Amino acid sequence: MPSILHPRVAAIGCLLLSTLLLSAQRLDKGGSELRAVALLELAANGQASLVPIAIKVADKYYDASVYRADPYPMALSQDTVYEAERAGESVGLFTVTRVHKMKDYWVGLGRWQTNSELQPPDKSAKPERPRGPADERPVLRKAKPSPESVNTASSAIPQPKPETPPSDADADRPLLRRGKPVSAPTSGEPSLATGAAPAAQPVTSAGGHATSKSPAVELLAAISDAGGPAPHSYVLPLKEEDRDRYQRRMCQMAYDAIRKFAAARPQHKPADAAALASVQFRAYNVFSNHEPDLVLTATLPELLPRGATSDFRFFVTVTARVDMYGETRLLFTQVTDTTRLDASPRMELIDVVDAEGSGSGQLLFRRISDTGYSFALYRIGLDKLWPLFEGAERSF
């Protein structure tokens, strides 16, 4: 005789099944199959270069600096377009037209255009006409390859000659495109090919102090994805008093972490909490739920006798989130010092970026040691940061 489920049990079963199906739909639509993350470096003199970081293929992350390198990585293929962002908001488009070999990695050179430069000219003085496809924001599409537009930097810079970019017939080579690609600069346009090597080194030295040789460089996260979601802002508007309150909490968390770290290393004692230096505090809204996601990085000198000086520094990174009840929950701390950068690099926050293509933001860090640097991506969880990607170190 067939068994009959109790109506209440059957209802619960249906609810669970519906929940599972809804979750499956969300996962299926949660992200793009191919998505690349890079770092765009904008120098004060207008030069721009692109450092590949990570590439997500399906649900796995790979180091974009070596992924499908032939000889340079796929992420720097000709006419690949990256959309630069600041806290999730679109800033402009960078189109790779040529590549340059640094010591142990490649960087992309090409054409940088801000969003204001991409806007059509103002025709308010003329009669309006119906808007057509050409008036809309450039869509994601693959440009026709132009082999002669891919070249390395000036011959004065020793470097291997890149091979001809793969043709469209290479169906196994995924494509990364966002925005409308632009052609290679002409002789009348600014070009990095006739200048010095791009500024791909960190703006600060391994010790955390600005170097006199490094130009002022703005760092922007950049995304290339032919089918991913449109960028949106992760900026969290805060009242001044709220921002100050959150920053004070984070500074206290930072000092507590340094004090705990220094307790096992009595040769260096931290200075007073008020002496935190190089403080960078940022508040984001990565899940669009108006619950602040907080990141603070800072340095702290050691406690010294009056008049004494030292280059020793503690480096601290703290991440926390404010829950719906207003409680600040500590998610992650990392402390190191100038004598341990080889084993424990300091962490510098680049920005929040949608590396997953899911609409929510993840934290992009640069990990700086005494010999080089690497990149890492973290997803913000309820109680901790979850590592998504950690790249190999690149030498200065």
N, C-alpha and C positions, 0 to 999 in steps of 0.2 A: 504494500500500500504506500503510495508516495507520501513523503513527509511534507508538512505544510509549515512554513515559517510563520512565527508570530508576527502580526502586523507591525509591531514596534521594531522588531529585529529587522524585518524587511525594509522598513523605512530608513533605519540606520545604515543598512547595507547599500541602499540606493544613494544615500547622501555621501557615503565614502566613495562609491564608484564615481559619482558626479565630481567629487573633489579631485580624484585621481585623473579623470579625463580633462578637467580644467587645468590642472598642473601640467599635464602632458602638452596641452595646447600652448600654454605659456612658454614651456621649454622649447617647443618647436618654433615659436616665433621670437624667442628671446634674443637671438643674435645672428650675425652674418657668418657665412661659412669661411670667409677669408677677410681678415682685417689686420692692418699693420699700424704699429705705433712707432713714432719717431720723435726726435728732438730737433726742433728748428732753432738755429742760432742766428740771431740778427745782430750784426755788429753796428756800432755807431756810424761807421762810414758807409752803411748801406749794403755791405756784403752779407750774403746769406748762405748758409750751408745746412745740410740735413744729415743727421746721424741716425741710422736705423737702430731700433731698439728690439722690438718683439713683433712677431707675426703670429696671429691666431689662425690655425687651420682646423676647421670644425671646432672641436672643444679642447684642442691642445695648443700650447704656446711653444714657439721655437725662437731661437736667437736670430733676429733678422739680419745681424751683421754677417752671418755665415750661411743662412738658409738659401739653398740652391745657388750658391756662388759659382759663377762660370764666366769670368773669374770673379766679378763683383756680384754682390747678392741680388736676388730677385727684387727685393724691396727698393732697389735703386735703378730698376729698369727704365729705359727711355720713356719719357712722357708720362710717367707715373705722377699723379697729382695728389698732394697732401693738403688737407685743410687744417691750418693752424688755429689753435684755440687758446683762450685765456679763461680759466675757470669754467670751461664748457662752452663759452660763447665764441662763435666764429670770428676770426681776426682777418684771415685772408687765405690765399692759395699759393702753394709753392709747387712748381712743376720741375721735375728732374730732367735735365737735358744733357748732363755730362757727369762724370764721376772723377774722384781724386783719391789716391791711395795715401793714407797716413802711415804711421809706423806699422801697425798691425791690423788696420781695419780701413774700410772704405767710407767715404762721405759723398753725398750727392750735392752737386752744384746745379744752378739753374735760374729760373725766373721767379721772383717773389712779387706778388701783387696783393695789396691790401684790399679790403672789401670796398673802400671808397673808390679805389682805382678801377675796380671791376664794375662799378655802377655805370650805366649808360649816361651819356652827356645830358645835361639839363635842357630839355626842349620845351620848357614852360612858355616861352615866348611864341612858340609856333602852335598852330591849331592841333588839338589832340586827334590822334587817329586810333583806330582799334588796335589793341595790344595783340601781338602774335607770339609765336613760340620764341622768336629771337629776343623778345623783351623780358622773358622770364629768367630766373637764376639758372646758370649753366647746370645741365644735368650730368649725371655720371655716365661717361661713355669712354670707349677706347679710341685713342687718336691713331691716325695712320702713322706708322713708324717712319722716321726720317733718319737713316743711319748716319748721314753726315753731321747730324746735330749732336751726336754723342761723341764726346772727346774728353780727354783728360785735361788737367790744368796746364799752365805754361810749361814749355819744354825746359825752362830753367829749373824746374822742380823735378828731380829724378823720380820716375815712377814707371811701373809696367803699363804697357799699352793694353787697354781693355779690348776684348773681342767684340765682334759685331753683335749687337743685341739680338736676341732670338726673334724669329719672324712670327707672324700671326699663325703660321701653320703648326707651331708647337702647341698642340692642344693640351699637353700635360703640364704646361707652365701656367699657373694661375695668374690672373691679372688683378692689379690693384689700381683702382681709378676713383677719384672723387673730384668733381668740378670739371671745368672746361680746360683741357690742356692748352698750353700756349706754345708757339714755335720757339726755336732757339733764338737768343738775342742776335740782332744784326750788329754791324759795326757801329751803328749809331746809338746802340743801347748799352747800358751798363753791363759789363761782362766780367765775371771772375776769372775767365781764362787768361787774361793778360795781367792779372794781379798776383799777389802773393798767395800762399796756401791759405785755405779757410781757417778761421779761428775755431778749431774743434776741441781745444783744450778747455778744462774748467776755468771759470773766471777767477776762482780763488786757488791758492796753493793748497798742498796737502795739509798744511798746518792751519788752514782756515783764514789766512790773511791775504788781502788783495795783492796781486803781483803787479809790478810796474810795467811788465811786458805785455800783460793781457789787456786787450781793448775792452771797453764797456760792451758787454754782450747781453742781449735779452734772450732768455730761454723760453720757448713755447712748445708745448706738447702738440703733436700733429698726428692726424689720422688719415689713412688711405683705405677706402672701402667703397666698392662699387655699388653695394646694395644695403649699407647699414643705415641706422636711423639718423635723422638730421640732428646736428648739435643743438643743445639747449643749455641754458645757464645753470650752474651750480652755486651761484652767488647767494649768500644768505644775508639779507638786509638785517642789521642789528642796530638797536639804539646804542648810543655811545656808552651809557651806563651798563648795559648788558654786556657789551663787548669788553669793557674794562673788568667787569666781574669775572667773565670767563677767562680772560687773560691772566688775572691774578691767581685763579685756581690752577691754571696750567703751569704757571711759573712755580707755584708751590710744589706741584707734582714733579716738575723738572728738578728742583733743588733736592727734594726727598730722594729721587732716583740717583742723583749724583752723590749725595751723602752716603747712601747705601753702597754704591759702587766703591767709594773711597774708603769705606770702613775696612775693607779687606786689603787696602793698599796704603798703609799709614805714612809712607814716605811723602805723599802729596795730600795735603788737607785742603778742602774747598774753601774759598772765601765766603763771605756772608751772602745770603740769598739775594740781597739787594744788588749784588755785583754782577748778576747775570748780564751778559753782553751779547751783541749780535742777535738779539731776540727777533724771531720772525713768527708771528702768530697769524693763523688763517682759520676762518670759519666757513664751512661749506654746508650745502644742503644736498647731499649726494643721492638721497632717495626721494627727493621732492615731498618730504613729509614734515618739513619745517622743524625737524629735530636737529640741532646743531651738531656737526661733525668737526672736531677741533684738532688742529695740528700745531705744535710749537717746536721750534728748534732754537737752540741757544748755545753759548759757550760760557765757561766760568773759569777764571784764573785761580791759581792756588793761593792759599793764605801765606803771605810772606812778611818778614819783618819790615818795619817802616824804612822806606828808601830803597828796598831791594827790588830787582826786576827779574822777570823770567818769561820765556816764551812758552812755558807749559800751559796747556789748556785742557779742560774737560769739554767734551762735546755731548750734547744730550738731544734726543728726539722723543717727544711725547705725543701720543694720539689718544683722544678721548671722544666720547659722544654724550650728549645730553638727552636723556630719555624723556618720555612723555610726562614723567612726574617731576622733571626739573633736576634730577640727580645726574651729576657728572660721573660717568663710568669710565675708568681707565682701561684702555684697550691694549696699549703697547708702549713700552719704553726701551730705549737703547742708549747706553752710555759708553763712551770710550774716552781716551785721552791721547795726547800727542805722542806718547811712547808706545801705544798699542794699535796704531792705525794699520800696521801690517797684518795683524790677526783679527782686528775688529774695526772695519772702516766706519767713518762717521757718515751719517745719513742726511742728505740735503733734499728737501721736498722740491720737486719741480712744479707739480700742479696736480689737480684732479682731472682725470680723463676717462672717457668711456671706452676702455680697452676691450671690453667684452661685447660691445654692440647691443647691450640690453637696455640702454636708457639710463641706468644708474652709473655713478662715477666710481672709479678706483683711484688709489693714490699712487703716483709715480714718483719714485725716489731715485736719486743718484747716490751711490755708495762710494765714498772717496777714501782711498788708502794712501799710503806714503809713496806708492809707485804708480798708481793708476786709478781707474774708476770703473764702475759697472752700474747697471740699472736694475731696478726691482719694481714689481707691481704688486700691490696688496689690495684685497677686497675688504671692506669694512664690515665686520660682523657685529652681532649683538654684544659679545663679550671679548672679542679679540680681533686682530688683523689676520686675515688668511692670505698667505703668500700665493700668488698666481704665477709669477715668473721672476727668475733671478738669472741675469745674463753673466757671461764671462767677463773678466776684467780686461780693460783696454789700457795700454800704457800711455803715460803722458807724452 
